[in-house]
Amino acid sequence: MTIYFYSTREQYGCFSNFSAHGFVLDDLHWYTSEHYFQAQKFVGTLHLEQIRLAKTPKEAAKMGRERNRPLRQDWEQVKDQIMKKAVLRKFETHADIREILLNTGDTEIVENSPTDYYWGCGADSSGKNMLGIILMDVCDILRSDDGTKIRNITVK
């Protein structure tokens, strides 16, 4: 069995970076993991705070993709770890969704995005599904904190 998620209104909508599960990370409050992720593209600039305060995760995503903003030089090297850091904090912060994630067991988790071939599976399922891989990895981290088994998945 495979768990597919995309919209926040679906059964596993809490797995989406757009889900309304805020957290504190780097001494700041973030409305969603999408806000955190997009803002990290501009660490050390005023753009970080503008994105942090965006009214919706969709707006934060749009702002983060604006190429008139000064994207950090090492973004391609650090983006996976930044996503993992945000997703882990989100699930550490919210016991209700942590239970949902832990209850997936060893089931494969796939972000069923028709347009994203990096974070999701893309329209033809040929995408990397990095968000799904990170969710499974975070599940293993949380499970190991509970003293149960770990699966060998690493995010490069």
N, CA, C and O atoms as a GROMACS GRO file, in nm:
protein
  624
    1MET      N    1   0.084  -0.120   0.000
    1MET     CA    2   0.000   0.000   0.000
    1MET      C    3   0.088   0.126   0.000
    1MET      O    4   0.197   0.126   0.056
    2THR      N    5   0.039   0.228  -0.062
    2THR     CA    6   0.108   0.357  -0.066
    2THR      C    7   0.010   0.465  -0.020
    2THR      O    8  -0.108   0.462  -0.056
    3ILE      N    9   0.059   0.558   0.059
    3ILE     CA   10  -0.022   0.672   0.103
    3ILE      C   11   0.013   0.790   0.013
    3ILE      O   12   0.128   0.833   0.005
    4TYR      N   13  -0.090   0.842  -0.054
    4TYR     CA   14  -0.072   0.960  -0.138
    4TYR      C   15  -0.135   1.080  -0.068
    4TYR      O   16  -0.241   1.069  -0.008
    5PHE      N   17  -0.068   1.194  -0.076
    5PHE     CA   18  -0.125   1.317  -0.020
    5PHE      C   19  -0.092   1.432  -0.113
    5PHE      O   20   0.004   1.427  -0.189
    6TYR      N   21  -0.172   1.535  -0.105
    6TYR     CA   22  -0.143   1.659  -0.179
    6TYR      C   23  -0.219   1.775  -0.116
    6TYR      O   24  -0.158   1.867  -0.062
    7SER      N   25  -0.351   1.771  -0.124
    7SER     CA   26  -0.433   1.880  -0.070
    7SER      C   27  -0.444   1.870   0.082
    7SER      O   28  -0.446   1.760   0.138
    8THR      N   29  -0.451   1.984   0.148
    8THR     CA   30  -0.468   1.985   0.294
    8THR      C   31  -0.607   1.936   0.334
    8THR      O   32  -0.630   1.903   0.450
    9ARG      N   33  -0.698   1.930   0.239
    9ARG     CA   34  -0.836   1.887   0.270
    9ARG      C   35  -0.854   1.735   0.260
    9ARG      O   36  -0.961   1.684   0.292
   10GLU      N   37  -0.751   1.665   0.217
   10GLU     CA   38  -0.758   1.519   0.203
   10GLU      C   39  -0.722   1.451   0.335
   10GLU      O   40  -0.680   1.515   0.431
   11GLN      N   41  -0.739   1.317   0.336
   11GLN     CA   42  -0.716   1.239   0.458
   11GLN      C   43  -0.579   1.265   0.521
   11GLN      O   44  -0.569   1.282   0.643
   12TYR      N   45  -0.475   1.269   0.442
   12TYR     CA   46  -0.340   1.291   0.495
   12TYR      C   47  -0.292   1.434   0.466
   12TYR      O   48  -0.173   1.458   0.444
   13GLY      N   49  -0.386   1.526   0.467
   13GLY     CA   50  -0.355   1.666   0.437
   13GLY      C   51  -0.254   1.728   0.532
   13GLY      O   52  -0.187   1.826   0.496
   14CYS      N   53  -0.242   1.673   0.651
   14CYS     CA   54  -0.145   1.726   0.748
   14CYS      C   55  -0.001   1.703   0.702
   14CYS      O   56   0.092   1.765   0.755
   15PHE      N   57   0.019   1.615   0.602
   15PHE     CA   58   0.154   1.592   0.550
   15PHE      C   59   0.197   1.706   0.457
   15PHE      O   60   0.316   1.722   0.430
   16SER      N   61   0.101   1.784   0.408
   16SER     CA   62   0.131   1.894   0.317
   16SER      C   63   0.203   2.006   0.390
   16SER      O   64   0.175   2.032   0.507
   17ASN      N   65   0.296   2.072   0.323
   17ASN     CA   66   0.363   2.188   0.382
   17ASN      C   67   0.269   2.307   0.396
   17ASN      O   68   0.303   2.405   0.462
   18PHE      N   69   0.152   2.298   0.334
   18PHE     CA   70   0.053   2.405   0.345
   18PHE      C   71  -0.040   2.384   0.465
   18PHE      O   72  -0.121   2.472   0.495
   19SER      N   73  -0.030   2.271   0.535
   19SER     CA   74  -0.119   2.246   0.649
   19SER      C   75  -0.093   2.348   0.760
   19SER      O   76   0.022   2.387   0.783
   20ALA      N   77  -0.198   2.388   0.827
   20ALA     CA   78  -0.191   2.494   0.928
   20ALA      C   79  -0.140   2.439   1.062
   20ALA      O   80  -0.213   2.435   1.160
   21HIS      N   81  -0.015   2.398   1.063
   21HIS     CA   82   0.049   2.346   1.183
   21HIS      C   83   0.177   2.426   1.207
   21HIS      O   84   0.286   2.388   1.161
   22GLY      N   85   0.162   2.535   1.278
   22GLY     CA   86   0.274   2.625   1.303
   22GLY      C   87   0.371   2.570   1.406
   22GLY      O   88   0.340   2.473   1.476
   23PHE      N   89   0.487   2.631   1.415
   23PHE     CA   90   0.590   2.587   1.509
   23PHE      C   91   0.692   2.698   1.527
   23PHE      O   92   0.695   2.796   1.452
   24VAL      N   93   0.777   2.682   1.628
   24VAL     CA   94   0.886   2.776   1.652
   24VAL      C   95   1.016   2.707   1.609
   24VAL      O   96   1.045   2.595   1.651
   25LEU      N   97   1.092   2.776   1.526
   25LEU     CA   98   1.221   2.724   1.481
   25LEU      C   99   1.311   2.844   1.455
   25LEU      O  100   1.266   2.946   1.401
   26ASP      N  101   1.436   2.832   1.492
   26ASP     CA  102   1.532   2.944   1.480
   26ASP      C  103   1.481   3.068   1.556
   26ASP      O  104   1.499   3.181   1.510
   27ASP      N  105   1.418   3.044   1.670
   27ASP     CA  106   1.366   3.150   1.758
   27ASP      C  107   1.257   3.236   1.696
   27ASP      O  108   1.232   3.348   1.742
   28LEU      N  109   1.190   3.185   1.592
   28LEU     CA  110   1.079   3.256   1.530
   28LEU      C  111   0.960   3.162   1.514
   28LEU      O  112   0.976   3.041   1.501
   29HIS      N  113   0.839   3.220   1.517
   29HIS     CA  114   0.719   3.140   1.493
   29HIS      C  115   0.689   3.138   1.343
   29HIS      O  116   0.694   3.241   1.276
   30TRP      N  117   0.658   3.020   1.293
   30TRP     CA  118   0.626   3.000   1.152
   30TRP      C  119   0.485   2.946   1.142
   30TRP      O  120   0.449   2.853   1.214
   31TYR      N  121   0.404   3.003   1.053
   31TYR     CA  122   0.265   2.958   1.037
   31TYR      C  123   0.257   2.817   0.978
   31TYR      O  124   0.172   2.737   1.018
   32THR      N  125   0.347   2.788   0.884
   32THR     CA  126   0.348   2.656   0.818
   32THR      C  127   0.493   2.619   0.784
   32THR      O  128   0.582   2.704   0.787
   33SER      N  129   0.514   2.492   0.753
   33SER     CA  130   0.648   2.451   0.709
   33SER      C  131   0.681   2.513   0.574
   33SER      O  132   0.799   2.532   0.542
   34GLU      N  133   0.581   2.545   0.493
   34GLU     CA  134   0.605   2.614   0.366
   34GLU      C  135   0.663   2.753   0.390
   34GLU      O  136   0.757   2.794   0.321
   35HIS      N  137   0.609   2.826   0.487
   35HIS     CA  138   0.662   2.958   0.522
   35HIS      C  139   0.811   2.945   0.559
   35HIS      O  140   0.895   3.021   0.509
   36TYR      N  141   0.841   2.849   0.646
   36TYR     CA  142   0.980   2.833   0.690
   36TYR      C  143   1.072   2.801   0.572
   36TYR      O  144   1.175   2.865   0.552
   37PHE      N  145   1.032   2.701   0.494
   37PHE     CA  146   1.115   2.657   0.382
   37PHE      C  147   1.143   2.770   0.284
   37PHE      O  148   1.258   2.794   0.247
   38GLN      N  149   1.040   2.840   0.242
   38GLN     CA  150   1.057   2.948   0.143
   38GLN      C  151   1.144   3.061   0.199
   38GLN      O  152   1.228   3.116   0.128
   39ALA      N  153   1.124   3.094   0.325
   39ALA     CA  154   1.200   3.204   0.386
   39ALA      C  155   1.348   3.173   0.396
   39ALA      O  156   1.432   3.263   0.390
   40GLN      N  157   1.382   3.044   0.412
   40GLN     CA  158   1.523   3.007   0.429
   40GLN      C  159   1.605   3.032   0.303
   40GLN      O  160   1.728   3.030   0.308
   41LYS      N  161   1.539   3.054   0.192
   41LYS     CA  162   1.610   3.087   0.068
   41LYS      C  163   1.678   3.223   0.079
   41LYS      O  164   1.766   3.256  -0.001
   42PHE      N  165   1.636   3.302   0.179
   42PHE     CA  166   1.682   3.442   0.189
   42PHE      C  167   1.732   3.477   0.329
   42PHE      O  168   1.712   3.588   0.376
   43VAL      N  169   1.796   3.382   0.394
   43VAL     CA  170   1.849   3.404   0.529
   43VAL      C  171   1.939   3.526   0.528
   43VAL      O  172   2.019   3.546   0.437
   44GLY      N  173   1.925   3.609   0.632
   44GLY     CA  174   2.010   3.726   0.646
   44GLY      C  175   1.961   3.848   0.568
   44GLY      O  176   2.031   3.950   0.560
   45THR      N  177   1.840   3.838   0.511
   45THR     CA  178   1.784   3.952   0.438
   45THR      C  179   1.645   3.984   0.492
   45THR      O  180   1.587   3.907   0.568
   46LEU      N  181   1.592   4.098   0.452
   46LEU     CA  182   1.456   4.137   0.492
   46LEU      C  183   1.350   4.047   0.428
   46LEU      O  184   1.237   4.040   0.476
   47HIS      N  185   1.387   3.978   0.322
   47HIS     CA  186   1.293   3.890   0.253
   47HIS      C  187   1.245   3.777   0.345
   47HIS      O  188   1.131   3.732   0.335
   48LEU      N  189   1.333   3.730   0.434
   48LEU     CA  190   1.296   3.624   0.526
   48LEU      C  191   1.173   3.665   0.607
   48LEU      O  192   1.076   3.590   0.616
   49GLU      N  193   1.176   3.781   0.664
   49GLU     CA  194   1.066   3.828   0.749
   49GLU      C  195   0.940   3.855   0.666
   49GLU      O  196   0.829   3.828   0.712
   50GLN      N  197   0.955   3.906   0.546
   50GLN     CA  198   0.839   3.929   0.460
   50GLN      C  199   0.768   3.797   0.431
   50GLN      O  200   0.645   3.790   0.435
   51ILE      N  201   0.844   3.694   0.402
   51ILE     CA  202   0.785   3.563   0.372
   51ILE      C  203   0.729   3.500   0.499
   51ILE      O  204   0.622   3.439   0.496
   52ARG      N  205   0.800   3.514   0.610
   52ARG     CA  206   0.751   3.458   0.736
   52ARG      C  207   0.612   3.511   0.770
   52ARG      O  208   0.529   3.438   0.824
   53LEU      N  209   0.587   3.637   0.738
   53LEU     CA  210   0.461   3.701   0.772
   53LEU      C  211   0.356   3.693   0.662
   53LEU      O  212   0.249   3.753   0.675
   54ALA      N  213   0.384   3.622   0.555
   54ALA     CA  214   0.285   3.608   0.447
   54ALA      C  215   0.156   3.551   0.504
   54ALA      O  216   0.158   3.467   0.594
   55LYS      N  217   0.042   3.597   0.451
   55LYS     CA  218  -0.088   3.560   0.507
   55LYS      C  219  -0.123   3.412   0.486
   55LYS      O  220  -0.193   3.352   0.568
   56THR      N  221  -0.076   3.353   0.376
   56THR     CA  222  -0.107   3.213   0.347
   56THR      C  223   0.020   3.140   0.300
   56THR      O  224   0.115   3.204   0.256
   57PRO      N  225   0.020   3.007   0.310
   57PRO     CA  226   0.136   2.933   0.258
   57PRO      C  227   0.149   2.948   0.106
   57PRO      O  228   0.260   2.945   0.052
   58LYS      N  229   0.037   2.963   0.037
   58LYS     CA  230   0.042   2.985  -0.108
   58LYS      C  231   0.115   3.115  -0.140
   58LYS      O  232   0.196   3.120  -0.232
   59GLU      N  233   0.085   3.218  -0.063
   59GLU     CA  234   0.153   3.347  -0.081
   59GLU      C  235   0.302   3.336  -0.048
   59GLU      O  236   0.386   3.393  -0.118
   60ALA      N  237   0.334   3.262   0.059
   60ALA     CA  238   0.475   3.242   0.096
   60ALA      C  239   0.549   3.170  -0.015
   60ALA      O  240   0.663   3.204  -0.047
   61ALA      N  241   0.485   3.069  -0.075
   61ALA     CA  242   0.547   2.993  -0.184
   61ALA      C  243   0.571   3.082  -0.305
   61ALA      O  244   0.677   3.077  -0.367
   62LYS      N  245   0.473   3.164  -0.336
   62LYS     CA  246   0.485   3.255  -0.450
   62LYS      C  247   0.600   3.353  -0.427
   62LYS      O  248   0.681   3.378  -0.516
   63MET      N  249   0.608   3.409  -0.307
   63MET     CA  250   0.714   3.504  -0.274
   63MET      C  251   0.852   3.436  -0.282
   63MET      O  252   0.948   3.495  -0.330
   64GLY      N  253   0.858   3.313  -0.233
   64GLY     CA  254   0.984   3.240  -0.233
   64GLY      C  255   1.035   3.206  -0.372
   64GLY      O  256   1.154   3.182  -0.392
   65ARG      N  257   0.944   3.205  -0.468
   65ARG     CA  258   0.982   3.170  -0.606
   65ARG      C  259   1.010   3.293  -0.692
   65ARG      O  260   1.048   3.281  -0.809
   66GLU      N  261   0.991   3.411  -0.636
   66GLU     CA  262   1.018   3.534  -0.710
   66GLU      C  263   1.168   3.550  -0.730
   66GLU      O  264   1.243   3.559  -0.634
   67ARG      N  265   1.210   3.553  -0.854
   67ARG     CA  266   1.353   3.556  -0.883
   67ARG      C  267   1.415   3.695  -0.876
   67ARG      O  268   1.533   3.712  -0.904
   68ASN      N  269   1.334   3.796  -0.838
   68ASN     CA  270   1.394   3.928  -0.812
   68ASN      C  271   1.447   3.933  -0.669
   68ASN      O  272   1.509   4.032  -0.629
   69ARG      N  273   1.424   3.828  -0.592
   69ARG     CA  274   1.480   3.818  -0.456
   69ARG      C  275   1.616   3.750  -0.464
   69ARG      O  276   1.638   3.665  -0.551
   70PRO      N  277   1.709   3.783  -0.375
   70PRO     CA  278   1.847   3.730  -0.382
   70PRO      C  279   1.859   3.589  -0.321
   70PRO      O  280   1.883   3.575  -0.201
   71LEU      N  281   1.841   3.488  -0.404
   71LEU     CA  282   1.849   3.348  -0.358
   71LEU      C  283   1.989   3.318  -0.303
   71LEU      O  284   2.089   3.351  -0.365
   72ARG      N  285   1.992   3.255  -0.188
   72ARG     CA  286   2.122   3.223  -0.129
   72ARG      C  287   2.203   3.130  -0.220
   72ARG      O  288   2.147   3.045  -0.289
   73GLN      N  289   2.332   3.148  -0.220
   73GLN     CA  290   2.423   3.077  -0.312
   73GLN      C  291   2.420   2.925  -0.295
   73GLN      O  292   2.431   2.852  -0.393
   74ASP      N  293   2.406   2.879  -0.172
   74ASP     CA  294   2.415   2.736  -0.143
   74ASP      C  295   2.279   2.665  -0.142
   74ASP      O  296   2.269   2.553  -0.091
   75TRP      N  297   2.176   2.727  -0.196
   75TRP     CA  298   2.040   2.676  -0.184
   75TRP      C  299   2.026   2.531  -0.229
   75TRP      O  300   1.966   2.450  -0.158
   76GLU      N  301   2.080   2.497  -0.344
   76GLU     CA  302   2.066   2.361  -0.396
   76GLU      C  303   2.131   2.258  -0.303
   76GLU      O  304   2.086   2.144  -0.295
   77GLN      N  305   2.236   2.299  -0.232
   77GLN     CA  306   2.306   2.208  -0.142
   77GLN      C  307   2.233   2.189  -0.009
   77GLN      O  308   2.245   2.084   0.055
   78VAL      N  309   2.157   2.291   0.034
   78VAL     CA  310   2.098   2.287   0.168
   78VAL      C  311   1.947   2.265   0.172
   78VAL      O  312   1.891   2.241   0.279
   79LYS      N  313   1.879   2.273   0.058
   79LYS     CA  314   1.732   2.272   0.059
   79LYS      C  315   1.671   2.145   0.118
   79LYS      O  316   1.570   2.154   0.187
   80ASP      N  317   1.730   2.030   0.094
   80ASP     CA  318   1.674   1.906   0.148
   80ASP      C  319   1.682   1.903   0.301
   80ASP      O  320   1.587   1.866   0.369
   81GLN      N  321   1.798   1.944   0.355
   81GLN     CA  322   1.813   1.945   0.500
   81GLN      C  323   1.723   2.049   0.566
   81GLN      O  324   1.673   2.027   0.676
   82ILE      N  325   1.702   2.161   0.498
   82ILE     CA  326   1.612   2.264   0.551
   82ILE      C  327   1.469   2.212   0.554
   82ILE      O  328   1.397   2.233   0.651
   83MET      N  329   1.429   2.143   0.449
   83MET     CA  330   1.295   2.085   0.446
   83MET      C  331   1.280   1.982   0.558
   83MET      O  332   1.177   1.978   0.626
   84LYS      N  333   1.379   1.899   0.576
   84LYS     CA  334   1.374   1.796   0.680
   84LYS      C  335   1.364   1.859   0.819
   84LYS      O  336   1.289   1.812   0.904
   85LYS      N  337   1.440   1.965   0.841
   85LYS     CA  338   1.439   2.036   0.969
   85LYS      C  339   1.299   2.092   0.998
   85LYS      O  340   1.250   2.080   1.110
   86ALA      N  341   1.236   2.151   0.897
   86ALA     CA  342   1.102   2.209   0.914
   86ALA      C  343   0.998   2.100   0.939
   86ALA      O  344   0.915   2.113   1.029
   87VAL      N  345   1.002   1.994   0.859
   87VAL     CA  346   0.904   1.886   0.872
   87VAL      C  347   0.919   1.818   1.008
   87VAL      O  348   0.819   1.787   1.073
   88LEU      N  349   1.042   1.793   1.051
   88LEU     CA  350   1.064   1.732   1.182
   88LEU      C  351   1.008   1.820   1.293
   88LEU      O  352   0.940   1.769   1.382
   89ARG      N  353   1.034   1.950   1.289
   89ARG     CA  354   0.984   2.038   1.394
   89ARG      C  355   0.831   2.042   1.396
   89ARG      O  356   0.769   2.043   1.502
   90LYS      N  357   0.771   2.044   1.278
   90LYS     CA  358   0.625   2.045   1.268
   90LYS      C  359   0.565   1.922   1.339
   90LYS      O  360   0.470   1.935   1.416
   91PHE      N  361   0.622   1.806   1.313
   91PHE     CA  362   0.567   1.684   1.372
   91PHE      C  363   0.609   1.665   1.518
   91PHE      O  364   0.540   1.597   1.593
   92GLU      N  365   0.721   1.724   1.558
   92GLU     CA  366   0.759   1.723   1.700
   92GLU      C  367   0.663   1.812   1.779
   92GLU      O  368   0.633   1.782   1.895
   93THR      N  369   0.616   1.919   1.718
   93THR     CA  370   0.534   2.019   1.786
   93THR      C  371   0.389   1.974   1.805
   93THR      O  372   0.327   2.007   1.906
   94HIS      N  373   0.336   1.899   1.710
   94HIS     CA  374   0.192   1.865   1.711
   94HIS      C  375   0.171   1.715   1.731
   94HIS      O  376   0.191   1.635   1.640
   95ALA      N  377   0.128   1.679   1.852
   95ALA     CA  378   0.111   1.538   1.887
   95ALA      C  379   0.006   1.468   1.799
   95ALA      O  380   0.021   1.351   1.766
   96ASP      N  381  -0.100   1.540   1.761
   96ASP     CA  382  -0.207   1.478   1.683
   96ASP      C  383  -0.158   1.432   1.546
   96ASP      O  384  -0.187   1.320   1.504
   97ILE      N  385  -0.083   1.516   1.478
   97ILE     CA  386  -0.034   1.475   1.345
   97ILE      C  387   0.087   1.383   1.356
   97ILE      O  388   0.113   1.304   1.265
   98ARG      N  389   0.162   1.393   1.466
   98ARG     CA  390   0.273   1.300   1.490
   98ARG      C  391   0.218   1.157   1.496
   98ARG      O  392   0.276   1.065   1.440
   99GLU      N  393   0.104   1.140   1.565
   99GLU     CA  394   0.040   1.007   1.573
   99GLU      C  395   0.001   0.957   1.434
   99GLU      O  396   0.021   0.840   1.402
  100ILE      N  397  -0.055   1.046   1.352
  100ILE     CA  398  -0.096   1.008   1.216
  100ILE      C  399   0.026   0.960   1.138
  100ILE      O  400   0.021   0.857   1.071
  101LEU      N  401   0.136   1.035   1.147
  101LEU     CA  402   0.258   0.996   1.077
  101LEU      C  403   0.314   0.864   1.130
  101LEU      O  404   0.349   0.776   1.052
  102LEU      N  405   0.322   0.852   1.261
  102LEU     CA  406   0.376   0.727   1.320
  102LEU      C  407   0.290   0.606   1.284
  102LEU      O  408   0.341   0.495   1.269
  103ASN      N  409   0.160   0.628   1.270
  103ASN     CA  410   0.070   0.517   1.237
  103ASN      C  411   0.080   0.471   1.092
  103ASN      O  412   0.017   0.372   1.054
  104THR      N  413   0.158   0.542   1.010
  104THR     CA  414   0.178   0.497   0.872
  104THR      C  415   0.272   0.377   0.867
  104THR      O  416   0.278   0.307   0.766
  105GLY      N  417   0.343   0.352   0.976
  105GLY     CA  418   0.434   0.238   0.980
  105GLY      C  419   0.540   0.246   0.873
  105GLY      O  420   0.606   0.349   0.857
  106ASP      N  421   0.556   0.137   0.797
  106ASP     CA  422   0.655   0.132   0.690
  106ASP      C  423   0.593   0.158   0.553
  106ASP      O  424   0.655   0.130   0.450
  107THR      N  425   0.472   0.211   0.552
  107THR     CA  426   0.402   0.239   0.426
  107THR      C  427   0.473   0.352   0.351
  107THR      O  428   0.516   0.450   0.411
  108GLU      N  429   0.484   0.336   0.220
  108GLU     CA  430   0.544   0.442   0.138
  108GLU      C  431   0.452   0.563   0.137
  108GLU      O  432   0.330   0.550   0.126
  109ILE      N  433   0.511   0.682   0.149
  109ILE     CA  434   0.436   0.808   0.147
  109ILE      C  435   0.479   0.887   0.023
  109ILE      O  436   0.598   0.907  -0.001
  110VAL      N  437   0.382   0.931  -0.055
  110VAL     CA  438   0.410   1.000  -0.181
  110VAL      C  439   0.333   1.131  -0.189
  110VAL      O  440   0.211   1.134  -0.171
  111GLU      N  441   0.406   1.241  -0.215
  111GLU     CA  442   0.336   1.366  -0.244
  111GLU      C  443   0.288   1.358  -0.388
  111GLU      O  444   0.368   1.355  -0.482
  112ASN      N  445   0.158   1.354  -0.404
  112ASN     CA  446   0.095   1.331  -0.535
  112ASN      C  447   0.077   1.463  -0.611
  112ASN      O  448  -0.033   1.497  -0.655
  113SER      N  449   0.187   1.536  -0.626
  113SER     CA  450   0.182   1.664  -0.697
  113SER      C  451   0.191   1.640  -0.848
  113SER      O  452   0.284   1.574  -0.895
  114PRO      N  453   0.095   1.693  -0.924
  114PRO     CA  454   0.102   1.676  -1.068
  114PRO      C  455   0.206   1.765  -1.136
  114PRO      O  456   0.239   1.745  -1.252
  115THR      N  457   0.256   1.864  -1.063
  115THR     CA  458   0.348   1.961  -1.124
  115THR      C  459   0.489   1.958  -1.068
  115THR      O  460   0.581   2.011  -1.130
  116ASP      N  461   0.508   1.897  -0.951
  116ASP     CA  462   0.638   1.901  -0.885
  116ASP      C  463   0.709   1.766  -0.900
  116ASP      O  464   0.666   1.665  -0.844
  117TYR      N  465   0.817   1.766  -0.978
  117TYR     CA  466   0.893   1.644  -1.002
  117TYR      C  467   1.012   1.630  -0.909
  117TYR      O  468   1.086   1.532  -0.917
  118TYR      N  469   1.031   1.726  -0.820
  118TYR     CA  470   1.137   1.714  -0.721
  118TYR      C  471   1.079   1.673  -0.585
  118TYR      O  472   1.112   1.567  -0.534
  119TRP      N  473   0.994   1.756  -0.529
  119TRP     CA  474   0.935   1.726  -0.399
  119TRP      C  475   0.824   1.621  -0.410
  119TRP      O  476   0.800   1.545  -0.316
  120GLY      N  477   0.758   1.616  -0.524
  120GLY     CA  478   0.648   1.523  -0.546
  120GLY      C  479   0.680   1.419  -0.650
  120GLY      O  480   0.795   1.404  -0.692
  121CYS      N  481   0.575   1.346  -0.692
  121CYS     CA  482   0.594   1.239  -0.791
  121CYS      C  483   0.571   1.287  -0.933
  121CYS      O  484   0.602   1.215  -1.028
  122GLY      N  485   0.516   1.408  -0.949
  122GLY     CA  486   0.489   1.459  -1.084
  122GLY      C  487   0.370   1.392  -1.147
  122GLY      O  488   0.315   1.296  -1.093
  123ALA      N  489   0.329   1.442  -1.262
  123ALA     CA  490   0.210   1.393  -1.331
  123ALA      C  491   0.221   1.246  -1.372
  123ALA      O  492   0.121   1.174  -1.376
  124ASP      N  493   0.343   1.202  -1.404
  124ASP     CA  494   0.360   1.065  -1.454
  124ASP      C  495   0.430   0.972  -1.353
  124ASP      O  496   0.476   0.864  -1.389
  125SER      N  497   0.436   1.016  -1.227
  125SER     CA  498   0.497   0.938  -1.118
  125SER      C  499   0.647   0.914  -1.134
  125SER      O  500   0.703   0.825  -1.071
  126SER      N  501   0.713   0.993  -1.219
  126SER     CA  502   0.857   0.976  -1.238
  126SER      C  503   0.938   1.070  -1.149
  126SER      O  504   1.062   1.070  -1.153
  127GLY      N  505   0.868   1.152  -1.068
  127GLY     CA  506   0.937   1.249  -0.984
  127GLY      C  507   1.014   1.184  -0.870
  127GLY      O  508   0.996   1.066  -0.840
  128LYS      N  509   1.100   1.264  -0.805
  128LYS     CA  510   1.186   1.215  -0.696
  128LYS      C  511   1.110   1.190  -0.565
  128LYS      O  512   1.153   1.110  -0.483
  129ASN      N  513   0.996   1.259  -0.546
  129ASN     CA  514   0.918   1.244  -0.422
  129ASN      C  515   1.001   1.275  -0.297
  129ASN      O  516   0.989   1.204  -0.197
  130MET      N  517   1.081   1.377  -0.301
  130MET     CA  518   1.167   1.408  -0.187
  130MET      C  519   1.088   1.442  -0.060
  130MET      O  520   1.133   1.409   0.050
  131LEU      N  521   0.972   1.506  -0.074
  131LEU     CA  522   0.894   1.535   0.046
  131LEU      C  523   0.843   1.406   0.109
  131LEU      O  524   0.844   1.392   0.231
  132GLY      N  525   0.798   1.313   0.028
  132GLY     CA  526   0.755   1.183   0.080
  132GLY      C  527   0.869   1.110   0.150
  132GLY      O  528   0.850   1.052   0.256
  133ILE      N  529   0.987   1.114   0.089
  133ILE     CA  530   1.104   1.049   0.149
  133ILE      C  531   1.138   1.115   0.282
  133ILE      O  532   1.169   1.047   0.379
  134ILE      N  533   1.132   1.248   0.286
  134ILE     CA  534   1.161   1.319   0.411
  134ILE      C  535   1.057   1.284   0.518
  134ILE      O  536   1.093   1.265   0.634
  135LEU      N  537   0.930   1.275   0.481
  135LEU     CA  538   0.826   1.237   0.578
  135LEU      C  539   0.854   1.097   0.634
  135LEU      O  540   0.839   1.075   0.754
  136MET      N  541   0.893   1.003   0.549
  136MET     CA  542   0.924   0.868   0.597
  136MET      C  543   1.046   0.871   0.688
  136MET      O  544   1.051   0.799   0.787
  137ASP      N  545   1.145   0.953   0.654
  137ASP     CA  546   1.265   0.967   0.737
  137ASP      C  547   1.230   1.029   0.872
  137ASP      O  548   1.278   0.983   0.976
  138VAL      N  549   1.148   1.133   0.870
  138VAL     CA  550   1.103   1.197   0.995
  138VAL      C  551   1.025   1.097   1.080
  138VAL      O  552   1.040   1.095   1.202
  139CYS      N  553   0.944   1.017   1.017
  139CYS     CA  554   0.870   0.912   1.088
  139CYS      C  555   0.969   0.820   1.161
  139CYS      O  556   0.948   0.786   1.277
  140ASP      N  557   1.076   0.781   1.092
  140ASP     CA  558   1.178   0.695   1.153
  140ASP      C  559   1.249   0.764   1.270
  140ASP      O  560   1.277   0.701   1.372
  141ILE      N  561   1.278   0.893   1.254
  141ILE     CA  562   1.342   0.968   1.362
  141ILE      C  563   1.250   0.973   1.484
  141ILE      O  564   1.294   0.948   1.596
  142LEU      N  565   1.123   1.004   1.461
  142LEU     CA  566   1.027   1.011   1.572
  142LEU      C  567   1.008   0.873   1.636
  142LEU      O  568   0.995   0.862   1.757
  143ARG      N  569   1.005   0.770   1.553
  143ARG     CA  570   0.989   0.634   1.604
  143ARG      C  571   1.110   0.593   1.686
  143ARG      O  572   1.096   0.527   1.789
  144SER      N  573   1.230   0.631   1.641
  144SER     CA  574   1.350   0.594   1.715
  144SER      C  575   1.353   0.665   1.850
  144SER      O  576   1.406   0.613   1.947
  145ASP      N  577   1.296   0.785   1.854
  145ASP     CA  578   1.284   0.855   1.982
  145ASP      C  579   1.191   0.781   2.076
  145ASP      O  580   1.200   0.794   2.198
  146ASP      N  581   1.100   0.701   2.016
  146ASP     CA  582   1.010   0.618   2.096
  146ASP      C  583   1.074   0.483   2.128
  146ASP      O  584   1.014   0.401   2.197
  147GLY      N  585   1.197   0.460   2.078
  147GLY     CA  586   1.268   0.336   2.105
  147GLY      C  587   1.232   0.222   2.011
  147GLY      O  588   1.269   0.107   2.036
  148THR      N  589   1.161   0.252   1.902
  148THR     CA  590   1.127   0.146   1.808
  148THR      C  591   1.216   0.153   1.685
  148THR      O  592   1.305   0.238   1.676
  149LYS      N  593   1.193   0.064   1.590
  149LYS     CA  594   1.290   0.044   1.482
  149LYS      C  595   1.303   0.161   1.384
  149LYS      O  596   1.215   0.246   1.374
  150ILE      N  597   1.415   0.164   1.314
  150ILE     CA  598   1.447   0.268   1.216
  150ILE      C  599   1.465   0.205   1.079
  150ILE      O  600   1.522   0.097   1.066
  151ARG      N  601   1.417   0.271   0.979
  151ARG     CA  602   1.434   0.229   0.839
  151ARG      C  603   1.555   0.304   0.782
  151ARG      O  604   1.582   0.417   0.822
  152ASN      N  605   1.626   0.242   0.691
  152ASN     CA  606   1.745   0.306   0.633
  152ASN      C  607   1.710   0.393   0.514
  152ASN      O  608   1.719   0.348   0.400
  153ILE      N  609   1.671   0.517   0.541
  153ILE     CA  610   1.645   0.614   0.436
  153ILE      C  611   1.724   0.739   0.472
  153ILE      O  612   1.712   0.793   0.582
  154THR      N  613   1.805   0.784   0.378
  154THR     CA  614   1.880   0.906   0.403
  154THR      C  615   1.844   1.009   0.299
  154THR      O  616   1.813   0.976   0.185
  155VAL      N  617   1.849   1.133   0.338
  155VAL     CA  618   1.824   1.244   0.248
  155VAL      C  619   1.959   1.303   0.214
  155VAL      O  620   2.033   1.346   0.302
  156LYS      N  621   1.990   1.305   0.088
  156LYS     CA  622   2.119   1.358   0.043
  156LYS      C  623   2.105   1.504   0.005
  156LYS      O  624   2.202   1.567  -0.035
   0.00000   0.00000   0.00000
